[in-house]
Amino acid sequence: MKHIAVLDNTFYIRNRIRELTLHLNAEILEATNSKQLSNVLNSAKEIDLVILEINIPNEDGFGVLREIRHARGEIPIIILTSENKRSSFIRGIQEGASDYILKPFDDQFLTSRIVEHLDHKRAVIKMRKPTEQAQGLFVDFQNYLDKELKKAIKGDYEVSLLVTMFFKPVSEVTTAIEKEYHRVSEIVYPQLQKVVFDTDIFMPYGSQSFIGVFPFCSKENQHFIDDKFDRVFEDLQIENPIMASYGILNTFVTFPIDGDNRDLIMKELIRRLYKGIEAQKIILTDNEFDNTPLSGT
């Protein structure tokens, strides 16, 4: 039997998770505060998954996350939260969460993520570096984007979406190249994130890609982001020998100009992205867009 620890101060959420996992042969161990969760984690039972609300009164949710990672680094952690702030998304990545899912959640989506984590081999998860955990983060992106677009409609402003890819001119992606991509991602991501504003979200997406959402960025102003990213990449090519043979591809779309709802804007982003990939003759890793909104292409 699997054991899932759930920290949430709302009975409805804890009970809903219990109902969703009835068919999984899993025991739900409930906690309403960090002290109770600590008791659960220190119990004799082996914990296979933690589901964590970071937005609990009088609690430091991210502090709890860090303590879990420090004490039981191999445990997958799903952040299931009402905290819809870009800074919290980024911090969730940095602190090593496995998922960041917004409330209200889709039952089927949450169940699929729970099953996915319960099926992971603990040894594989334990071997991941923090940066690899960050790249494995599966944000409920569609839910997040829906909310951002609703805000834009209400506020009557544009939102730009961006996928940034780095690539090396190769005929095939070997295991050695995949390992090199991980090293390059560790170099590139922190430098690109430094030049985005606090109102924006920019995060790792695939093995060689990142995704950004830029509220208040109009189509006319996208070139500012494009120029900043190009300059950062050029500096990295000079400073780090491993970067010398790499290129960068920035693909933008604008809401509502390129699509007046989430599905249309994502379809246009996919179309432009793959057009750029074809033009640049970029060879993707096999799992580059697995389990992401771009995986349906």
C-alpha positions as CSV (number, residue, x, y, z in Angstrom):
1,M,0.0,0.0,0.0
2,K,1.1,3.5,-0.8
3,H,1.1,6.3,1.8
4,I,0.2,9.9,0.8
5,A,0.7,12.7,3.3
6,V,-1.7,15.7,2.8
7,L,-1.2,19.1,4.5
8,D,-4.2,21.3,4.0
9,N,-6.3,23.2,6.5
10,T,-9.5,22.6,4.6
11,F,-11.4,19.5,5.3
12,Y,-13.1,19.6,1.9
13,I,-9.7,19.4,0.1
14,R,-8.4,16.5,2.2
15,N,-11.6,14.6,1.8
16,R,-11.6,15.2,-2.0
17,I,-8.1,13.9,-2.3
18,R,-9.1,10.8,-0.3
19,E,-12.1,10.2,-2.6
20,L,-9.9,10.6,-5.7
21,T,-7.3,8.1,-4.5
22,L,-9.8,5.3,-3.3
23,H,-8.9,3.2,-6.3
24,L,-5.1,3.6,-5.9
25,N,-4.7,1.4,-2.8
26,A,-3.3,4.4,-1.0
27,E,-3.7,5.5,2.6
28,I,-4.1,9.3,3.1
29,L,-2.4,10.6,6.2
30,E,-3.9,14.0,7.0
31,A,-2.3,17.1,8.6
32,T,-3.8,20.6,9.1
33,N,-0.5,22.2,10.2
34,S,3.3,21.7,9.9
35,K,3.6,20.1,13.3
36,Q,1.1,17.4,12.4
37,L,2.8,16.9,9.1
38,S,6.1,16.5,10.9
39,N,4.6,13.8,13.0
40,V,3.3,12.0,9.9
41,L,6.7,12.1,8.2
42,N,8.4,10.9,11.3
43,S,6.0,7.9,11.7
44,A,7.1,4.4,11.0
45,K,5.3,4.4,7.7
46,E,7.1,5.0,4.5
47,I,5.7,8.1,2.8
48,D,5.5,7.9,-1.0
49,L,4.1,11.4,-1.8
50,V,3.4,14.7,-0.1
51,I,0.6,17.0,-1.2
52,L,1.2,20.4,0.3
53,E,-0.8,23.7,0.5
54,I,1.7,26.5,1.0
55,N,-0.9,29.1,1.7
56,I,-1.9,28.2,5.3
57,P,-2.5,30.8,8.0
58,N,0.4,31.3,10.4
59,E,2.5,28.9,8.5
60,D,5.6,29.3,6.2
61,G,4.6,26.9,3.4
62,F,7.9,27.2,1.6
63,G,9.7,26.6,4.9
64,V,7.7,23.4,5.3
65,L,8.7,22.5,1.7
66,R,12.4,23.1,2.5
67,E,12.2,21.0,5.7
68,I,10.7,18.1,3.7
69,R,13.3,18.3,1.0
70,H,16.1,18.5,3.7
71,A,14.9,15.5,5.7
72,R,13.3,13.3,3.0
73,G,14.7,14.6,-0.3
74,E,13.5,11.6,-2.2
75,I,9.8,12.2,-1.6
76,P,7.8,13.8,-4.6
77,I,6.0,16.9,-3.4
78,I,2.9,18.3,-5.1
79,I,2.1,21.9,-4.2
80,L,-1.7,22.1,-4.4
81,T,-2.5,25.7,-3.6
82,S,-4.7,28.8,-4.0
83,E,-1.5,30.8,-4.2
84,N,-1.6,32.2,-7.7
85,K,1.5,34.5,-7.7
86,R,4.3,34.4,-10.2
87,S,6.9,34.7,-7.4
88,S,5.4,31.6,-5.8
89,F,5.6,29.6,-9.0
90,I,9.3,30.5,-9.3
91,R,10.0,29.8,-5.7
92,G,8.2,26.4,-6.0
93,I,10.7,25.6,-8.8
94,Q,13.7,26.7,-6.8
95,E,12.6,24.9,-3.6
96,G,12.3,21.6,-5.5
97,A,8.6,20.9,-5.8
98,S,7.6,18.2,-8.2
99,D,4.3,19.9,-9.3
100,Y,2.6,23.2,-8.8
101,I,-1.2,22.8,-9.2
102,L,-3.7,25.6,-8.7
103,K,-7.0,25.4,-6.9
104,P,-9.7,24.9,-8.0
105,F,-8.2,21.8,-9.7
106,D,-9.5,19.4,-12.3
107,D,-10.1,16.0,-10.7
108,Q,-8.7,14.0,-13.6
109,F,-5.6,16.1,-13.9
110,L,-4.7,15.9,-10.2
111,T,-5.3,12.2,-10.1
112,S,-3.1,11.7,-13.1
113,R,-0.3,13.6,-11.4
114,I,-0.7,11.6,-8.2
115,V,-0.5,8.3,-10.2
116,E,2.6,9.6,-12.0
117,H,4.5,10.3,-8.9
118,L,3.5,7.2,-7.1
119,D,4.8,5.2,-10.0
120,H,8.2,6.9,-10.0
121,K,11.1,4.8,-8.6
122,R,12.3,6.5,-5.5
123,A,15.9,5.9,-6.4
124,V,15.5,7.8,-9.6
125,I,14.0,10.8,-7.9
126,K,16.7,10.8,-5.2
127,M,19.4,10.9,-7.9
128,R,18.0,14.1,-9.4
129,K,19.9,17.4,-8.9
130,P,17.9,20.4,-7.8
131,T,18.0,21.9,-11.3
132,E,16.7,18.7,-12.8
133,Q,13.9,18.7,-10.3
134,A,13.1,22.2,-11.4
135,Q,13.0,21.1,-15.0
136,G,10.7,18.3,-14.1
137,L,8.2,20.7,-12.5
138,F,4.8,20.2,-14.1
139,V,2.9,23.5,-13.5
140,D,-0.9,23.4,-14.2
141,F,0.0,25.8,-16.9
142,Q,-3.3,25.9,-18.7
143,N,-5.2,26.8,-15.5
144,Y,-2.6,29.5,-14.8
145,L,-2.8,30.9,-18.3
146,D,-6.6,31.0,-18.3
147,K,-6.5,33.2,-15.2
148,E,-3.9,35.5,-16.7
149,L,-5.9,35.9,-19.9
150,K,-9.1,36.7,-17.9
151,K,-7.2,39.4,-16.0
152,A,-6.0,40.8,-19.4
153,I,-9.5,40.9,-20.8
154,K,-10.8,42.7,-17.7
155,G,-7.9,45.1,-17.6
156,D,-7.9,45.6,-21.4
157,Y,-4.1,44.9,-21.9
158,E,-2.0,42.5,-24.0
159,V,-0.1,39.5,-22.8
160,S,2.9,38.0,-24.6
161,L,3.9,34.4,-24.4
162,L,7.4,33.2,-25.2
163,V,9.2,29.9,-25.7
164,T,13.0,30.2,-25.7
165,M,15.0,27.3,-27.0
166,F,18.8,26.8,-27.1
167,F,20.2,24.3,-29.6
168,K,23.3,22.8,-31.0
169,P,23.7,22.0,-34.7
170,V,23.7,18.2,-34.5
171,S,22.3,15.4,-36.7
172,E,21.0,13.5,-33.8
173,V,20.6,14.0,-30.0
174,T,22.7,11.3,-28.3
175,T,22.9,10.6,-24.6
176,A,26.0,12.7,-24.4
177,I,24.2,15.6,-26.0
178,E,21.3,15.3,-23.6
179,K,23.7,15.4,-20.7
180,E,25.3,18.5,-22.2
181,Y,21.9,20.1,-22.6
182,H,21.3,19.7,-18.8
183,R,24.6,21.5,-18.1
184,V,23.7,24.3,-20.6
185,S,20.3,24.7,-19.1
186,E,21.9,25.2,-15.7
187,I,24.0,27.9,-17.2
188,V,21.4,29.7,-19.3
189,Y,18.3,29.7,-17.1
190,P,19.5,31.7,-14.1
191,Q,21.0,34.4,-16.4
192,L,17.8,34.8,-18.4
193,Q,15.6,34.9,-15.3
194,K,17.6,37.8,-14.0
195,V,16.5,40.1,-16.8
196,V,12.7,39.5,-16.5
197,F,10.5,41.6,-14.3
198,D,8.8,40.5,-11.1
199,T,5.4,40.7,-12.8
200,D,6.5,38.1,-15.4
201,I,6.9,34.3,-15.0
202,F,9.8,32.5,-16.7
203,M,10.6,28.9,-16.0
204,P,12.3,25.8,-17.4
205,Y,10.0,23.9,-19.7
206,G,11.8,21.0,-21.5
207,S,15.4,19.7,-21.7
208,Q,16.3,22.6,-24.0
209,S,13.5,25.1,-23.6
210,F,11.9,27.7,-21.2
211,I,8.5,29.3,-21.2
212,G,7.5,32.8,-20.2
213,V,4.3,34.7,-19.7
214,F,4.6,38.5,-19.8
215,P,1.5,40.5,-18.8
216,F,1.3,44.1,-20.1
217,C,3.9,43.3,-22.8
218,S,2.4,44.3,-26.1
219,K,3.4,43.0,-29.5
220,E,5.4,46.2,-30.2
221,N,7.4,45.7,-27.0
222,Q,8.4,42.1,-27.5
223,H,11.6,43.2,-29.1
224,F,12.9,44.5,-25.8
225,I,12.7,41.0,-24.3
226,D,14.1,39.5,-27.5
227,D,17.1,41.9,-27.4
228,K,17.8,41.3,-23.7
229,F,17.8,37.5,-24.1
230,D,20.0,37.7,-27.2
231,R,22.5,39.9,-25.3
232,V,22.6,37.5,-22.4
233,F,23.2,34.6,-24.7
234,E,25.9,36.4,-26.6
235,D,27.7,37.2,-23.3
236,L,27.4,33.6,-22.2
237,Q,28.9,32.5,-25.5
238,I,32.0,34.7,-24.8
239,E,32.3,33.7,-21.1
240,N,31.7,30.0,-21.3
241,P,33.4,27.8,-24.0
242,I,30.6,25.2,-23.9
243,M,28.2,27.8,-25.2
244,A,30.3,28.8,-28.2
245,S,28.5,26.4,-30.6
246,Y,25.0,27.0,-29.4
247,G,22.2,29.2,-30.8
248,I,19.0,30.6,-29.4
249,L,15.4,30.7,-30.7
250,N,12.8,33.0,-29.2
251,T,9.2,32.5,-30.3
252,F,6.5,35.0,-29.3
253,V,2.7,35.2,-29.6
254,T,0.4,38.0,-28.3
255,F,-3.0,37.8,-26.7
256,P,-5.5,38.7,-28.0
257,I,-4.0,39.7,-31.3
258,D,-2.8,36.1,-32.2
259,G,-5.7,34.4,-30.5
260,D,-8.6,35.5,-28.3
261,N,-8.6,32.5,-26.0
262,R,-6.1,30.1,-24.5
263,D,-6.5,27.3,-27.0
264,L,-6.1,29.6,-30.0
265,I,-3.1,31.4,-28.6
266,M,-1.4,28.1,-27.7
267,K,-2.0,26.7,-31.1
268,E,-0.5,29.7,-32.7
269,L,2.5,29.5,-30.4
270,I,3.0,25.8,-31.3
271,R,2.7,26.6,-35.0
272,R,5.3,29.4,-34.9
273,L,7.6,27.4,-32.6
274,Y,7.7,24.4,-35.0
275,K,8.1,26.7,-38.0
276,G,11.2,28.1,-36.3
277,I,12.5,24.7,-35.3
278,E,12.2,23.6,-39.0
279,A,13.8,26.7,-40.3
280,Q,16.8,26.4,-37.9
281,K,16.9,22.6,-38.5
282,I,16.8,22.0,-34.7
283,I,16.9,18.4,-33.6
284,L,14.8,18.0,-30.4
285,T,15.4,15.5,-27.6
286,D,12.9,12.7,-27.7
287,N,11.0,13.9,-24.6
288,E,11.4,17.7,-25.1
289,F,7.7,18.5,-24.8
290,D,6.4,15.4,-23.1
291,N,3.6,16.1,-20.5
292,T,3.4,19.8,-21.4
293,P,0.8,21.9,-23.3
294,L,3.0,21.5,-26.4
295,S,3.1,17.7,-26.3
296,G,0.1,17.4,-28.6
297,T,1.9,18.5,-31.7
